[in-house]
Amino acid sequence: MMPYTKAVITGPYYDKPEWIANEITREEFICLSSESNERDFELFLILLFGYNHINVEQSFLLSFNELLEQEGVVLSGGIAFFEDENKYILPSCCCGLEDFSGVIDTIINKQSPWMGHDPAPGITYINDQVHVWPDAPETIDSHVNKSIQYSYKELIDSLEKTRNEMQGFIEGPLYDWINKRDEEIASTIKDRMKQWIIK
């Protein structure tokens, strides 16, 4: 299996809005795509409202109206790099899904994007090979912290697929869940999320 990338959120450990009825099991990270299930996008909503300090003790309508007053949003997460299901490098502290497109553009230009700190993942390029490191490459023992390796083309193709998956998440599961409750808000959130994240 080839290494791959995914759009993820991390640390959705905020209070559950009163308008989410399901019991929620928290996870360290959640991958986002058109295949995301109800638990995944409810965790996305919990992080979206909690991380942006939106009052979730009010109604669905008031919560979303408050969210839509924001010029932009922040969401802990970003792009995760996977060798397989057991070996992966997540975005670190202070890295945000809202920087999603910027990370992709930086990699297209063969630079190392900022992907958080403590640890600080980094990327190095050697000819056609790309190494994604779990911490700053210059500070780690390469024998202990092995990189995840891609060919440059393989990584660019994977990132384009990840961009499409992120769009699929916004247009599919996220839109559908909100649309069952309010069609107008669902349409506005879909458009705004594309502006905020995919750009």
C-alpha positions in Angstrom: 0.0 0.0 0.0 1.3 3.5 -0.9 1.6 6.2 1.7 -1.3 8.7 1.7 -2.6 11.9 3.2 -5.9 12.8 4.9 -7.6 16.0 6.2 -8.0 15.7 9.9 -9.3 17.5 13.0 -7.5 16.9 16.3 -8.5 17.1 19.9 -12.3 17.6 19.8 -12.6 17.7 23.6 -15.1 20.5 24.0 -18.6 20.5 25.4 -21.3 18.9 23.3 -23.9 21.4 22.0 -27.4 20.8 23.4 -28.7 20.3 19.9 -26.5 17.2 19.3 -28.6 14.3 20.7 -26.2 11.4 20.3 -23.8 10.3 23.0 -20.3 11.1 21.8 -17.1 9.1 22.1 -14.1 11.4 21.7 -11.1 10.5 19.5 -7.6 11.9 19.3 -8.2 12.7 15.6 -10.9 12.3 12.9 -10.3 11.9 9.2 -12.7 14.0 7.0 -14.2 12.8 3.7 -17.5 12.1 2.0 -17.3 8.8 3.8 -17.4 10.4 7.3 -20.1 9.0 9.5 -22.4 10.8 11.9 -20.0 10.5 14.8 -17.2 12.1 12.8 -19.1 15.2 11.7 -20.7 15.6 15.1 -17.1 15.7 16.5 -16.2 18.2 13.8 -19.1 20.4 14.9 -18.1 20.0 18.6 -14.6 21.2 17.7 -15.8 23.9 15.4 -18.0 25.5 18.0 -15.8 24.9 21.0 -12.5 26.0 19.4 -14.2 29.2 18.1 -15.8 30.0 21.5 -19.4 29.9 20.2 -22.0 29.5 22.9 -23.4 25.9 22.5 -25.9 26.2 25.4 -28.2 28.1 23.0 -30.4 26.8 20.3 -29.2 25.3 17.0 -30.3 28.4 15.1 -28.6 30.9 17.5 -25.4 28.9 17.6 -25.1 28.8 13.8 -26.0 32.4 13.4 -23.3 33.3 15.9 -20.8 31.1 13.9 -21.8 32.8 10.7 -21.0 36.2 12.1 -17.3 35.2 12.2 -15.0 36.4 9.4 -13.1 33.1 9.6 -12.8 30.0 11.8 -9.9 28.1 13.4 -9.9 24.3 13.8 -7.1 22.3 15.4 -6.0 19.8 12.7 -4.8 20.0 9.1 -3.2 17.4 6.9 -2.0 14.1 8.3 0.6 11.9 6.6 0.1 8.1 6.7 2.4 5.3 5.9 -0.4 2.9 7.0 -3.1 2.8 9.6 -0.5 2.3 12.4 2.2 4.8 11.3 1.2 8.4 10.8 2.3 12.0 11.5 -0.5 14.3 12.7 -0.5 18.1 12.6 0.8 19.3 16.0 -0.3 22.0 18.5 -1.6 25.3 17.0 -1.7 23.9 13.5 -5.1 24.5 12.0 -7.3 23.0 9.3 -8.0 26.6 8.1 -4.3 26.5 6.8 -5.2 23.4 4.7 -4.7 25.1 1.3 -1.5 26.9 2.4 0.1 23.6 3.4 -0.7 22.1 0.0 0.7 25.2 -1.8 3.9 25.1 0.2 4.5 21.4 -0.6 3.8 22.1 -4.3 6.6 24.6 -4.1 8.9 22.0 -2.4 9.1 23.9 0.9 8.4 22.6 4.4 5.0 23.9 5.7 4.5 24.9 9.3 2.6 22.0 10.8 2.6 22.9 14.5 5.0 22.6 17.4 5.8 20.2 20.3 6.6 18.2 18.2 7.2 20.2 15.0 6.8 18.0 11.9 8.8 18.9 8.9 9.4 17.9 5.3 12.6 17.5 3.3 13.0 17.0 -0.4 15.8 15.0 -2.0 15.5 14.9 -5.8 12.1 13.1 -6.4 11.8 11.8 -2.9 9.9 13.6 -0.1 10.5 12.8 3.6 7.9 13.8 6.1 9.4 13.8 9.6 7.5 13.5 13.0 9.7 16.4 14.4 12.1 19.0 13.1 14.5 17.0 10.8 17.6 18.8 12.1 16.8 17.9 15.8 15.9 14.2 15.6 17.8 11.0 15.4 16.8 9.7 11.9 17.4 6.1 13.0 14.8 6.4 15.8 12.3 8.7 14.1 12.0 7.3 10.6 10.3 9.5 8.1 7.3 8.6 5.9 8.5 8.6 2.3 6.7 9.6 -0.8 7.7 10.3 -4.4 6.9 14.0 -5.1 4.3 13.1 -7.7 2.7 10.5 -5.3 2.4 13.1 -2.6 1.0 15.8 -4.9 -1.6 13.4 -6.2 -2.5 12.3 -2.7 -2.9 16.0 -1.6 -5.2 16.6 -4.5 -7.3 13.6 -3.5 -7.3 14.9 0.1 -8.6 18.3 -1.2 -11.4 16.6 -3.0 -12.2 14.5 0.1 -12.4 17.7 2.2 -14.8 19.2 -0.3 -16.7 16.0 -0.3 -17.0 16.2 3.5 -18.4 19.7 3.3 -20.8 19.0 0.5 -21.8 15.6 1.8 -22.0 14.6 5.4 -21.7 18.1 6.9 -24.2 19.7 4.6 -26.7 16.7 4.9 -26.6 16.8 8.7 -27.3 20.5 8.9 -29.8 20.4 6.0 -32.1 18.0 7.9 -32.4 20.8 10.5 -32.3 24.0 8.4 -31.9 24.1 4.6 -30.8 27.8 4.5 -28.2 27.4 7.2 -26.9 24.2 5.5 -26.4 26.0 2.2 -24.7 29.0 3.8 -22.4 26.9 5.9 -21.4 24.8 2.9 -20.4 27.9 1.0 -18.6 29.5 4.0 -16.7 26.3 4.9 -15.3 26.2 1.3 -14.2 29.8 1.7 -12.7 29.2 5.2 -10.9 26.0 4.5 -10.6 25.0 0.9 -10.3 28.6 -0.5 
